[in-house]
Amino acid sequence: MEEQRETLQRIISTLASKNDEIHNFIDMLNQTIQNVQINSSNVISELDDEFDALYSVLDEMRGSMASTIQQEQARKIQALQNQLSNCSNALESSEELLELAAQSLDIKDPVKFSENFMKAMELIFIV
């Protein structure tokens, strides 16, 4: 019976040792889980910060590009309005010339015809 007690004592000792190892392993797993949770939260926070910075840069770029487009639009519209104004002035001068030339055809007096002809020639060189 003494031998059985010793065997039982060794089994109990071995089991207690294994239980301590299992407790230590469980503690290590719990600590690892906690570390993974903390690290994941930190990485997500850093990711959020990075995306916020990227959004900021993209928003700034969008604003800059929109401003450039608006400036280019204003420049082109101004150039087109200048062309429109020049064309309108040229059309007005051309219409005056056309009217003067048509009126000149009806003039019978050579002096007046010559005067109108000279005016028409001046307008032609202006146009």
C-alpha positions as CSV (number, residue, x, y, z in Angstrom):
1,M,0.0,0.0,0.0
2,E,2.9,2.3,0.6
3,E,4.0,1.9,-2.9
4,Q,0.6,2.8,-4.2
5,R,0.6,5.9,-2.0
6,E,3.9,6.9,-3.5
7,T,2.6,6.3,-7.0
8,L,-0.5,8.3,-6.2
9,Q,1.7,11.1,-4.7
10,R,3.8,11.2,-7.9
11,I,0.6,11.3,-10.1
12,I,-0.8,14.1,-7.9
13,S,2.5,16.0,-8.1
14,T,2.7,15.5,-11.9
15,L,-1.0,16.6,-12.3
16,A,-0.4,19.7,-10.1
17,S,2.6,20.6,-12.2
18,K,0.7,20.1,-15.4
19,N,-2.2,22.2,-14.0
20,D,0.3,25.0,-13.2
21,E,1.6,24.7,-16.8
22,I,-1.9,24.9,-18.2
23,H,-2.8,27.9,-16.0
24,N,0.4,29.6,-17.2
25,F,-0.4,28.8,-20.8
26,I,-4.0,30.1,-20.3
27,D,-2.6,33.3,-18.8
28,M,-0.2,33.6,-21.7
29,L,-3.1,33.1,-24.2
30,N,-5.3,35.7,-22.4
31,Q,-2.4,38.1,-22.5
32,T,-1.8,37.4,-26.2
33,I,-5.5,38.0,-26.9
34,Q,-5.3,41.3,-25.1
35,N,-2.2,42.3,-27.0
36,V,-3.8,41.4,-30.3
37,Q,-6.9,43.5,-29.4
38,I,-4.7,46.4,-28.3
39,N,-2.4,46.2,-31.4
40,S,-5.5,45.9,-33.7
41,S,-7.0,49.0,-32.1
42,N,-3.8,50.9,-32.5
43,V,-3.4,49.8,-36.1
44,I,-7.0,50.8,-36.9
45,S,-6.4,54.1,-35.3
46,E,-3.2,54.7,-37.3
47,L,-5.1,53.6,-40.4
48,D,-7.8,56.1,-39.7
49,D,-5.2,58.8,-39.2
50,E,-3.5,57.9,-42.5
51,F,-6.9,57.9,-44.4
52,D,-7.8,61.3,-42.8
53,A,-4.4,62.7,-44.0
54,L,-5.1,61.2,-47.5
55,Y,-8.6,62.7,-47.6
56,S,-7.2,66.0,-46.6
57,V,-4.6,65.9,-49.4
58,L,-7.2,64.8,-51.9
59,D,-9.6,67.5,-50.8
60,E,-6.8,70.1,-51.1
61,M,-5.9,68.8,-54.6
62,R,-9.6,68.9,-55.6
63,G,-9.8,72.5,-54.5
64,S,-6.7,73.5,-56.3
65,M,-7.7,71.7,-59.5
66,A,-11.2,73.2,-59.3
67,S,-9.7,76.6,-58.9
68,T,-7.4,76.1,-61.9
69,I,-10.3,75.0,-64.0
70,Q,-12.4,78.0,-62.9
71,Q,-9.5,80.3,-63.7
72,E,-9.0,78.7,-67.1
73,Q,-12.8,79.0,-67.7
74,A,-12.7,82.7,-66.9
75,R,-9.6,83.2,-69.2
76,K,-11.3,81.4,-72.1
77,I,-14.6,83.2,-71.6
78,Q,-12.8,86.5,-71.5
79,A,-10.9,85.7,-74.7
80,L,-14.2,84.5,-76.4
81,Q,-16.0,87.7,-75.2
82,N,-13.2,89.8,-76.7
83,Q,-13.5,87.9,-80.0
84,L,-17.3,88.4,-79.8
85,S,-16.9,92.1,-79.2
86,N,-14.3,92.4,-82.1
87,C,-16.6,90.4,-84.4
88,S,-19.6,92.6,-83.4
89,N,-17.6,95.8,-84.1
90,A,-16.4,94.4,-87.4
91,L,-20.0,93.4,-88.3
92,E,-21.2,96.9,-87.4
93,S,-18.5,98.5,-89.5
94,S,-19.2,96.1,-92.4
95,E,-23.0,97.0,-92.2
96,E,-22.1,100.7,-92.3
97,L,-19.9,100.1,-95.3
98,L,-22.5,98.1,-97.0
99,E,-25.1,100.8,-96.4
100,L,-22.7,103.5,-97.6
101,A,-21.8,101.5,-100.7
102,A,-25.5,100.9,-101.5
103,Q,-26.3,104.6,-101.0
104,S,-23.3,105.5,-103.2
105,L,-24.6,103.5,-106.1
106,D,-27.7,105.9,-106.2
107,I,-25.6,109.1,-106.2
108,K,-25.5,110.8,-109.6
109,D,-23.3,113.7,-108.7
110,P,-19.6,112.7,-109.4
111,V,-18.2,114.9,-106.5
112,K,-20.6,113.4,-103.9
113,F,-20.0,109.9,-105.4
114,S,-16.2,110.5,-105.1
115,E,-16.6,111.6,-101.4
116,N,-18.7,108.6,-100.6
117,F,-16.3,106.4,-102.4
118,M,-13.4,107.8,-100.3
119,K,-15.4,107.3,-97.1
120,A,-16.1,103.7,-98.1
121,M,-12.5,103.1,-98.8
122,E,-11.5,104.5,-95.4
123,L,-14.1,102.1,-93.8
124,I,-12.7,99.2,-95.8
125,F,-9.2,99.8,-94.3
126,I,-10.6,100.1,-90.8
127,V,-12.5,96.8,-91.1
